[in-house]
């Protein structure tokens, strides 16, 4: 993205002129989970198309709005719908909203997604706390010019997901009786679902789930100095020896059924977070 710093400053000033209070927590709401943003109090709602330099989400189930306000007593900014590499955007465009979140004050990014399960201990409707990831998108949002103002040229990703927050999500899940699992999320570019041979390879290299998002955003969040929580909703099982055809509509159906407990978990986590 040309003139990254200028575009970032332009978008930052646009948003700061609209909002009354800087957000501390950023939320990226995946497929079927956008309704969490409807629970934000006294919201300022801005369509992506009205935000300078923002792409526009083209995926069914992604509303395409930025919602800023109070949730569980915390000031938050929520992306109601995200951008994906497979939509034809560059990695820099996909992750530009994360840069903007940092610029307007966000310290913690809570990112959610709908994904396929590769670990037989998982099941459709399970919630998994991401403890690490594998980038198989074929690209990286940090390729190209590095701006020292935004982060280091060579980024350490050995602890991308903060251990204290991983533990917090499990503790909150236990308290509210919402089971949580732990595992590694693998990201591909999409938009096609993976072949059986690819899924077998992914299992062998240690992936518990597979999806088409999250990793680029997490890389940029860490590059920006933000803390990260990642939670996945398993919408289907991608076990290569038991694989059945799956459609986006079926993924959305499971995401919608799981939505009440997912929203409850995320809200309670936000309420417990201390920054």
MARVOLO-296800 format. One record per residue: z, y, x of N, C-alpha, C in turn. Coordinates in steps of 0.1 Angstrom, whole numbers, plus 2048, in hexadecimal, padded with zeros to 3 digits. Layout:
N
ZYXZYXZYX;...
***
This chain:
275
8007F480980080080080080C809;7F68158087F58218107FF82B80C;80483281680E83D81481A83880C;81F82C81082B82680A836830808;83A83781384584181284384C808;83785180883385C7FE8348577F0;82F84B7EE82F8467E083D8427DC;84583D7E585383A7E285B8467DE;8598517E686085E7E385B8637D6;84E8627D38498677C684F8607BA;8508537BB85684B7B086584D7AF;86B84E7BA87A8517BB87D85E7B4;8768687B78798757B18768757A2;86C86E79E86886D790874867788;87A85C78D88585578689285D787;8958627928A186A7948A187678B;89687B78789588777E897883770;89787676D89887075F8A686B75D;8AC8647678B985E7658C5867768;8D08647628DC86C7648E5867770;8E485A7728ED85377B8E5849783;8E78487908E083E7988E5830796;8DC8267958E08197928E581279F;8EF80979E8F48017A98EE7F37AA;8EA7EE79E8E57E079D8D77E0798;8CE7D979E8C07D77998BE7C9794;8B87C87888B57BC7828A67BA781;8A17AE7858937AA78289479E779;88F7A076D89079776288378F760;884782763878779762874775754;86A76C75486476874786E76473C;86D76B73187676872588376E726;88777573189477A733896789731;88B78F72D88A79E72C8947A4722;89879B7188A17A070E8AF7A4713;8B27A071F8BF7A47258BF7B4726;8B37B97298B37C872A8B67CF71D;8B47C87128B77CE7058C67D0703;8CE7CA70B8DD7CB70A8E27D7713;8D97DD71A8DE7E87228E17F4719;8ED7FA71C8F28057138EC813718;8EA81B70E8E48287108D8828719;8CE8207168C381D71F8B9829720;8B482A72C8A883272E89D828731;89382872888881E72887B82572C;87582073786982673C85E81B73E;85381D738848813739843814747;83F80874D83A80875B82E81175C;82681275181981A75281C829754;82982D75182C83B75283383E760;83683476783D83677483383877F;83384278782A84479282A83979B;81E83479F81C8297A982081B7A5;82581979982980C79481C80478F;81C7F77938117EF78C8157ED77E;80D7E57778107E27698107D3767;81A7CD76181B7BF7608117BA756;80A7AF7598007A975080379C74B;80F79774D81378974981A78973C;81677F73381D77D72782C77B729;83478172184378072284978A72C;84179373184679D73A8427AB733;84D7B272F84A7BE7268447CA72E;8487CB73A8437D774284B7E3740;8587E37418607EF74086C7EF74A;86F7FB74E87B7FD75688680274D;8927FC74D89D7FF7448A980374D;8AE80F74B8B98147538C581874A;8D181374E8DD8167468E980E74A;8F280C7418FF8057438FE7F773E;9037EE7469047E07429117DA748;91A7D673F9277D174492F7DB74D;92D7E87499347F275092E7F675D;9227F076191B7F476D90E7FB76A;90B8047738FE80B7718F3802777;8E97FF76F8DF7F57738D17FB770;8C77F57778B97F87758B27EA773;8AC7E87688A67DA7668977DB764;8907D276B8827D07698807C675E;87B7CB7538787C27488697BD749;8687B375285B7AF7568587B2765;8537A976C8507AB77A8417AA77D;83E7AC78A8307AB78E82F79E797;82379879782178C79F81578E7A8;8157877B380A7877BC7FD7827B6;7FF7787AD7F37727A77EC77B79D;7F27867997EC7907917E1798798;7E17977A57D779E7AD7DD7AA7B5;7EA7AC7B37F17B77BA7F37B37C8;7F47BC7D27F97B97DF8077B67DF;80C7B07EA81B7AD7EB8237BA7EB;81D7C57F18247D27F18257D87E3;81B7D57DB81B7DA7CD8257D27C5;8257C57C782E7BC7C083D7C07C2;8407C47CE84E7C77D28517D67D2;8487DE7CF84A7ED7CF8567F17C6;8587EA7BA8637EE7B28717EB7B9;8717E17C187E7DE7C98817EA7D2;8767EF7D98787FB7E287D8077DA;8778087CE87C8137C588A8127C1;88E8067BE89C8037BA8A68087C5;8A28047D18AB8087DD8AB8177DE;89F81D7DC89E82B7DE8A78337D4;8A982E7C88B18357BE8BF8307BE;8C38287C78D28257C98D68177C7;8CD80D7C48D17FF7C28D67F97CF;8E27F27CE8E87EB7D98E77DC7D8;8E67D77CB8E57C97C98D97C67BF;8D17BC7C38C67B87BB8C97AA7B5;8C97A97A88CB79C7A18BD79879B;8B778E7A18AA78A79D8AA77D796;8A377C78B8A277078389376B782;89275E77F88475977D88574C774;87974876F87773C76986F733773;87372777486D71E77F86D71077B;8667087838656F97828706F278A;8756E778687F6E078D8796D5796;87D6D47A28786CA7AC8846C07AF;8906C47AC89B6BC7AF89F6B47A2;89F6A67A38A169E7978AF6A1790;8B86A77978C56AA7928C46B7788;8B96BE7898B76C97808B16C4773;8AF6CE7698A96CA75C8A56D7755;89C6D674B8976E27448A36E973E;8A56F57408B06FD73B8BC6FF745;8BB6F87508C56F975B8C4707761;8CF70C7668D071976D8D471677B;8CC71B7858CE7187938D072579B;8DB7267A28DD7317AB8D672F7B8;8CD7387BC8C57367C88CD7397D4;8CE72F7DD8D57307E98CC7327F5;8BF7307F38B57327FE8A77317F8;89D7357FF8907337FA88672F805;87A72B80086F728808863730804;85D73780D85174080984473880C;83E73380183172D8028267357FA;8287427F981E74A7F281274C7FB;81374A80880774D81180775B815;811763812812771816820776817;82278281B82F78881D82E79781B;83879D8138377AB81083A7B481C;83E7AE8278417B78338367B783D;82B7B083981F7B18428197BF841;8157C484D80F7D284D8197DC853;8167E885181E7F385782D7F2853;8367F285D8447F285A84A80185B;851805851857812851866810854;86A815860878813864882819859;87E82385288682984888981F83D;88181583B88280B8308897FE835;8887FB84288E7EE8478887EA854;88E7DF85A88A7DB86887C7D5868;8757D58738687CE87586A7BF874;8747BA87A8777AB87A8847A9872;8827A386788E7A185E89479385F;8A17938608A97868608AB782851;8A577684E8A77718408B0764840;8B976384A8C175784A8CC75783F;8CF7628398D876382E8D376C823;8C776881E8C17718148C9772808;8D07688048D87687F78E77687FB;8EE7727F88FB7747FD90576A7F8;90C7638019157587FD92075C7F4;9257687F593076D7EC92B76E7DE;91F7727DC9197737CF9157657C9;91075C7D290D74F7CD91A7487C7;92574A7CF9327457CA93674B7BD;9347597BC9387607B093175B7A4;9247587A591C75379A922746795;92573D79F92A73079B938731794;94073A79A94E73C79494C742785;94374B78494175177693C74676D;93373E77292D73376993872A765;94172676E94C71D76B955723760;95873176296173775995B73874B;94E73A74994973C73C94272F737;94472473F93F71773B93071673A;92971D74391B71C745918715752;91370975291170175E907708767;90A70977490170E77E8FF705789;8F270478E8EF6FB7998EC7047A5;8E96FE7B18E77057BD8DA6FF7C3;8D27077C98C67027CF8BC70C7D5;8B17067DA8A770D7E289B7107D8;89771C7D888B7207D087F7217D9;87471B7D586771C7DD85D7247D4;85772E7DB84D7367D483F7347D9;8367327CF8287317D282173D7CC;81473F7CF80D74A7CA80A7497BB;80773C7B780273A7A97F37407A9;7ED74179D7F473F7907F373078B;7EC7287927EC71A78E7F9713791;7FD70978980870178D8046F7798;80E6F279F80B6EB7AB8066DC7A8;7FE6D77B17FA6C97B08056BF7B4;8036B37B080E6A97B38116A87C2;8066A77CA8086A67D980F6B27DE;80C6BE7D98146CA7DD8226C97DA;8256C47CE8336C37C983B6B97D2;8346AE7D683B6A47DF83E6AB7EC;8356B37F18386BA7FE8436C37FC;8446CB7F184E6D47EF85C6CE7EE;85D6C27E88696BB7E786E6B77F5;8646B27FD8686AD80B86D6B8814;8686C581286C6D081A8796D7815;87F6D180A88C6D680688C6DF7FA;8816E17F28826E97E78886E27DB;8906EA7D38966E57C788F6EA7BB;8886F67BC8806FB7B18747027B6;86A7047AE85E70A7B185A7157A7;8567217AC85272C7A38477357AA;8447407A38397487A883E7577AA;84B7587AD8507667AE85C7667B8;8657707B78727717BC8727737CC;86C76A7D386D76B7E28687787E7;85C77D7E385878A7E98627957E6;8687957DA8717A07D687E79F7DE;8837927E188F7907E988D7947F7;8817917FD87E79680A87F7A580C;8797AC80287A7BB8038887C0800;88F7B97F789D7BD7F48A57BC801;8A47B18088AC7B08158A77B981F;89A7BC8208947C582989A7D3827;89D7D681A8A27E38168B17E4818;8B87D981B8C67D981D8CE7D6811;8C87D18078CE7CE7FA8D47C07FA;8DF7BD7F38E47B07F08DC7AA7E5;8DC79C7E58D37957DB8DB78A7D4;8D97897C78DC77D7BF8D07787B9;8CD76B7BA8C27657B38C675A7AA;8C175A79E8C47507948B774B78D;8B573E78D8A97387878AC73177B;8A37327718A372A76589971F766;89D71276789370776888D70575A;88070775987A70674C8726F874A;8706F27558696E575486B6DD761;86A6D076186B6C876D85E6C6773;85D6C97808506C77888516BB791;8576B178C8596A479484B69E795;84669C7A18386977A283568A79C;83F68179C83C67379783E673788;84367E78284567E77383E68A76D;83569077482F69C77182769B764;8296A575B8216A674F81C6B574E;8116B674780B6C37468156CD740;8146D974581D6E47408156F173E;8186F873381270573081B710732;81671C73381F72873482772A727;82172671C82872770F83471D70E;83371171483E70871584970D71E;84571372984F71A73285772472B;85072D72385673771C860732711;85C72770B86472170187271D706;87271671287E71271888671E71D;87F72872388673472788D73B71C;88773B71088C74270489973A6FF;89872C6FF8A37246FB8AF726704;8AC7287118B772971B8BD73771C;8B57407168B974F7178C7752714;8CD74E7098DB7527068E574F711;8E57437178EE7407218EB74772E;8DE7497318D975073D8DE75F73C;8DC7657318E077372F8EF774730;8F676B72B90576B72B90A76A73A;90376174190775F74F90476C757;8F87727568F577E75E8FE78975A;90078B74D90979674991779574F;91D78974F92A78775492B789763;92078476A91F78677891F79577C;91779D7749167AB7769247B2774;92B7AD76A9397B27679427AF772;9407A477A94A7A07849467A5792;93A7AA7939357AF7A093D7BB7A5;9417BA7B29477C67B893F7CA7C4;93B7D77C49327DC7CE93A7E77D6;
***
